[in-house]
Amino acid sequence: MMVKIYTDTNVLRYFGTAFAHTSLPDDLQVQLLLAPLSTMELMSQLGTDGAEEAFAAFQALPKFHNPRATGVLPWSDNLFRYLLKLPPLEDTITTSLNNAVINILNSTGAGALRADGEKWRAIWDREKRGAANNFSAVLDSWRAEGPLSEAEHRAIFARSIARRAGADESAVDVDSIVMSLNAHYVFEHDRMEAAAENPDYNVSKHENDVIDAELLIYLADPELHLLTSDKGFRRVARSSQASQVHIIEQASLIDAKCASEVIRSIVESVPATN
């Protein structure tokens, strides 16, 4: 098994500090992949007061990601289509992200990217609203049905995935979807229970949780591991994919030596297979 690591947005920023003046060893750079949502969020920060730090993270990107061929994970809906054995939809987002990263790397500074950052901020806000709406739809179904069995909750979850993939909800293999997306399911189930029990729960105020949940879908590939410092991901502790989530303190990720050791420990902790 060849382990690949992807990160949330905060870790990209931490690595921007860690590798501002040095590089991650080449053999580790090739183990890192970019998650589309993390990249998009970092771009959106170019349109905020945190623009300088976001710009610094992008400028350091070739020092900790393979500068010759930085791998980017697929958009979530296409991953769902893959799991449901459907052909992928045209992916225009990845191309747009790649072009935007190249533009940022060639820019003279954060100030020159303010307008682009504001454009990405609008796109990012739209994606967050879309993810929040997906969660709200499932939450409404959960509340409307009243107390349900675990099997019924699993079915609601699987149908929601099929709906996002544009597949036949009535024909989805519930067990297969829940097994493939187990960390995502456990995380969402935990949030759904908390939201359903609280009549004043405001989905829009928990949009970051929605994005965190989206990052977990890639664990459907056992070769992919998520690196984060966000303790909110402890929600997946009872998931069968919990070992693919690595929660590391910020202090260890803003130091080049420590960050390199963390990445190597993840890569070497998983036995290689043919």
C-alpha positions as CSV (number, residue, x, y, z in Angstrom):
1,M,0.0,0.0,0.0
2,M,1.4,3.4,-1.0
3,V,0.2,5.9,1.5
4,K,-0.8,9.4,0.3
5,I,-1.5,12.3,2.6
6,Y,-3.9,15.2,2.2
7,T,-4.5,18.0,4.6
8,D,-7.1,20.6,5.7
9,T,-6.6,24.3,5.1
10,N,-5.0,25.1,8.4
11,V,-2.2,22.5,7.8
12,L,-1.5,24.1,4.4
13,R,-1.0,27.4,6.3
14,Y,1.2,25.7,8.9
15,F,3.3,24.2,6.3
16,G,3.7,27.6,4.7
17,T,5.4,28.6,7.9
18,A,7.4,25.4,8.3
19,F,8.8,25.3,4.8
20,A,9.1,29.0,4.0
21,H,12.9,28.7,3.9
22,T,13.5,25.0,3.5
23,S,12.0,22.0,1.7
24,L,10.3,18.8,2.6
25,P,12.5,15.9,1.4
26,D,11.7,14.9,-2.1
27,D,10.6,11.3,-1.2
28,L,8.0,12.8,1.1
29,Q,6.8,15.6,-1.3
30,V,5.4,12.9,-3.6
31,Q,3.3,11.5,-0.8
32,L,1.2,14.7,-0.5
33,L,-1.9,15.5,-2.4
34,L,-4.1,18.6,-2.4
35,A,-7.7,18.4,-1.4
36,P,-9.9,20.7,-3.7
37,L,-11.8,22.2,-0.8
38,S,-8.7,23.0,1.2
39,T,-7.1,24.6,-1.8
40,M,-10.3,26.6,-2.5
41,E,-10.6,27.8,1.0
42,L,-6.9,29.0,1.1
43,M,-7.6,30.9,-2.2
44,S,-10.6,32.5,-0.7
45,Q,-8.5,33.8,2.2
46,L,-6.6,35.9,-0.4
47,G,-9.7,38.1,-0.3
48,T,-9.6,38.6,3.4
49,D,-7.5,40.2,6.1
50,G,-5.5,36.9,6.2
51,A,-4.3,37.4,2.6
52,E,-0.6,37.7,3.5
53,E,-0.5,34.4,5.4
54,A,-2.5,32.6,2.6
55,F,-0.1,34.0,0.0
56,A,2.9,32.8,2.0
57,A,1.4,29.3,2.1
58,F,1.0,29.2,-1.6
59,Q,4.5,30.5,-2.2
60,A,5.9,27.7,-0.1
61,L,3.7,25.1,-1.8
62,P,6.5,23.9,-4.2
63,K,8.7,23.3,-1.2
64,F,6.4,20.7,0.4
65,H,4.4,19.4,-2.6
66,N,6.0,17.9,-5.7
67,P,6.6,21.0,-7.8
68,R,6.7,18.9,-11.0
69,A,3.4,17.2,-10.6
70,T,1.3,18.2,-7.6
71,G,-1.5,15.7,-7.3
72,V,-5.1,16.9,-6.7
73,L,-7.9,14.8,-5.3
74,P,-11.2,14.6,-7.3
75,W,-14.2,16.7,-6.6
76,S,-16.5,15.0,-4.0
77,D,-19.4,14.4,-6.4
78,N,-17.2,12.5,-8.8
79,L,-15.8,10.4,-6.0
80,F,-19.4,9.4,-5.1
81,R,-20.0,8.6,-8.8
82,Y,-17.0,6.3,-8.8
83,L,-18.2,4.5,-5.7
84,L,-21.6,4.0,-7.4
85,K,-19.9,2.8,-10.6
86,L,-21.0,5.8,-12.6
87,P,-18.9,7.6,-15.2
88,P,-17.4,10.8,-14.0
89,L,-18.8,14.2,-14.8
90,E,-16.7,16.8,-16.6
91,D,-14.3,18.2,-14.0
92,T,-13.8,21.9,-14.6
93,I,-13.1,22.8,-11.0
94,T,-9.7,21.0,-10.9
95,T,-8.5,22.8,-14.0
96,S,-9.6,26.1,-12.5
97,L,-7.8,25.4,-9.3
98,N,-4.6,24.4,-11.1
99,N,-4.7,27.6,-13.2
100,A,-5.4,29.7,-10.1
101,V,-2.5,28.2,-8.2
102,I,-0.1,28.8,-11.1
103,N,-1.3,32.4,-11.2
104,I,-0.7,32.8,-7.4
105,L,2.8,31.4,-7.7
106,N,3.6,33.8,-10.4
107,S,2.2,36.8,-8.6
108,T,4.2,39.7,-7.1
109,G,2.2,39.7,-3.9
110,A,-1.0,39.2,-2.0
111,G,-2.2,42.7,-2.9
112,A,-2.2,42.0,-6.6
113,L,-4.5,39.0,-5.9
114,R,-7.2,40.8,-3.9
115,A,-9.8,40.7,-6.7
116,D,-9.1,37.1,-7.5
117,G,-9.3,36.3,-3.8
118,E,-12.7,37.9,-3.5
119,K,-13.9,35.9,-6.5
120,W,-12.8,32.7,-4.9
121,R,-14.3,33.9,-1.6
122,A,-17.7,34.1,-3.3
123,I,-17.2,30.6,-4.8
124,W,-16.2,29.2,-1.5
125,D,-19.2,30.8,0.3
126,R,-21.4,29.2,-2.4
127,E,-19.9,25.8,-1.9
128,K,-20.3,26.1,1.9
129,R,-23.9,27.0,1.5
130,G,-24.4,24.1,-0.9
131,A,-22.9,21.6,1.6
132,A,-24.9,23.1,4.4
133,N,-28.1,22.7,2.3
134,N,-27.2,19.0,1.7
135,F,-26.9,18.6,5.5
136,S,-30.1,20.4,6.1
137,A,-32.0,18.2,3.7
138,V,-30.8,15.1,5.5
139,L,-31.5,16.7,8.9
140,D,-35.1,17.5,7.8
141,S,-35.6,13.8,6.7
142,W,-34.2,12.7,10.1
143,R,-36.5,15.0,12.1
144,A,-39.6,14.2,9.9
145,E,-39.2,10.4,10.3
146,G,-38.8,10.6,14.1
147,P,-37.0,8.0,16.1
148,L,-35.3,5.6,13.6
149,S,-33.3,2.4,13.8
150,E,-29.6,2.4,12.9
151,A,-30.5,0.6,9.6
152,E,-32.9,3.4,8.7
153,H,-30.3,6.1,9.5
154,R,-27.8,4.3,7.3
155,A,-30.4,4.1,4.5
156,I,-31.0,7.9,4.7
157,F,-27.3,8.5,4.5
158,A,-26.8,6.2,1.5
159,R,-29.7,7.8,-0.4
160,S,-28.3,11.3,0.2
161,I,-25.0,10.2,-1.3
162,A,-26.8,8.7,-4.3
163,R,-28.7,11.9,-4.7
164,R,-25.5,14.0,-4.8
165,A,-24.1,11.6,-7.4
166,G,-27.1,11.8,-9.6
167,A,-27.8,8.1,-9.1
168,D,-31.0,6.1,-8.4
169,E,-31.6,6.5,-4.7
170,S,-33.8,3.4,-4.6
171,A,-31.1,1.1,-6.0
172,V,-28.2,2.2,-3.8
173,D,-26.3,-0.5,-1.9
174,V,-26.6,0.9,1.6
175,D,-24.0,-1.3,3.3
176,S,-21.4,-0.7,0.6
177,I,-21.8,3.1,0.8
178,V,-21.7,3.2,4.6
179,M,-18.6,0.9,4.6
180,S,-16.8,2.9,2.0
181,L,-17.6,6.3,3.6
182,N,-17.6,5.1,7.2
183,A,-15.7,8.0,8.7
184,H,-18.0,10.4,6.8
185,Y,-21.0,8.5,8.0
186,V,-19.9,8.4,11.7
187,F,-19.0,12.1,11.7
188,E,-22.3,13.1,10.1
189,H,-24.3,10.7,12.3
190,D,-22.8,12.3,15.4
191,R,-23.6,15.8,14.1
192,M,-27.0,14.8,13.0
193,E,-27.9,13.4,16.4
194,A,-26.8,16.6,18.1
195,A,-28.7,18.8,15.6
196,A,-31.9,16.7,15.7
197,E,-32.0,17.0,19.5
198,N,-31.5,20.7,19.5
199,P,-34.5,22.6,17.9
200,D,-32.4,25.8,17.8
201,Y,-29.5,24.2,15.9
202,N,-28.4,26.6,13.1
203,V,-26.8,24.8,10.2
204,S,-25.3,28.0,8.8
205,K,-23.4,28.6,12.1
206,H,-21.8,25.2,11.8
207,E,-20.7,25.4,8.1
208,N,-17.1,24.6,9.0
209,D,-18.3,21.2,10.4
210,V,-19.9,20.6,7.0
211,I,-16.6,21.2,5.2
212,D,-14.7,18.9,7.7
213,A,-17.2,16.2,6.9
214,E,-16.5,16.6,3.2
215,L,-12.8,16.0,3.8
216,L,-13.5,12.6,5.2
217,I,-15.0,11.2,2.0
218,Y,-11.5,10.5,0.6
219,L,-10.9,7.9,3.3
220,A,-12.9,5.6,1.0
221,D,-9.5,5.0,-0.5
222,P,-7.5,3.1,2.2
223,E,-4.3,4.6,0.8
224,L,-5.4,8.1,1.7
225,H,-4.7,9.6,5.1
226,L,-5.9,13.0,6.4
227,L,-3.5,15.1,8.4
228,T,-5.1,17.8,10.6
229,S,-4.7,19.6,13.9
230,D,-8.5,19.9,14.3
231,K,-9.6,18.0,17.4
232,G,-13.2,18.0,16.0
233,F,-12.1,15.0,13.9
234,R,-12.1,12.9,17.1
235,R,-15.7,12.3,16.2
236,V,-14.5,9.5,13.9
237,A,-12.8,7.6,16.7
238,R,-15.3,4.7,16.5
239,S,-15.1,4.6,12.7
240,S,-13.4,1.7,10.9
241,Q,-11.3,4.4,9.1
242,A,-10.2,6.2,12.3
243,S,-6.6,5.0,11.8
244,Q,-6.5,7.1,8.5
245,V,-7.0,10.4,10.4
246,H,-4.0,11.9,12.1
247,I,-4.6,14.8,14.6
248,I,-1.3,16.5,15.2
249,E,-0.7,19.6,17.4
250,Q,0.0,22.9,15.5
251,A,3.4,23.2,17.1
252,S,4.6,20.1,15.4
253,L,3.4,21.3,12.0
254,I,4.9,24.8,11.9
255,D,8.4,23.4,12.4
256,A,10.1,21.9,9.3
257,K,11.9,19.1,11.1
258,C,8.9,18.1,13.2
259,A,6.5,18.3,10.3
260,S,8.9,16.1,8.1
261,E,9.0,13.5,10.9
262,V,5.2,13.5,11.3
263,I,4.8,12.9,7.5
264,R,7.4,10.2,7.5
265,S,5.9,8.5,10.5
266,I,2.5,8.3,8.7
267,V,4.0,7.0,5.5
268,E,6.1,4.4,7.3
269,S,3.5,3.3,9.8
270,V,1.5,1.5,7.0
271,P,3.0,-1.7,5.8
272,A,3.7,-1.8,2.1
273,T,1.9,-4.3,0.0
274,N,2.3,-5.5,-3.6
